[in-house]
Amino acid sequence: MLRRISSFLCLGLFLTTSAWAQLASQTALVGTVTDSGNLVVPGAQVSAVNVGTKDTYEATTNSDGYYNIQFVRAGTYEITISLSGFQTFKATGVEVGNNQVVRTNASTTSGSNCTPANLRSSARAASWERALR
């Protein structure tokens, strides 16, 4: 009897963990950073702060100017993108719901003027399947 109870508890724990992992793996902030000439900007620092919880997530754009921040909590985010020699980009009000991949692309200009370019987010939520295509 004890063995049977232990088996059910282990199975329940496994199923709960699997369900949580699936939920978390489908929530992300993604985007591409380009300059005023529409060329990609690799090496830019991306910081996403959850306005409600103050959780901070960071990433760096790859050689294609793309960033991907996985496992974010649902909520409203402020995204800041910076790189020496480029204008700092800031998007506010980026809404992330459960099971959403939200794209926020950034366009920045080169130069020594590093005043933030503040934008109210026009981020788009996409289903996980559409984001992978």
Secondary structure by P-SEA (a helix, b strand, c coil): caaaaaaaaaaaaaaaaaaaaaaaaaccccbbbbccccccccbbbbbbbcccccbbbbbbbccccbbbbccccbbbbbbbbbcccccbbbbcccccccccbbbbbbbbbbccccccccccccbbbbccccccc
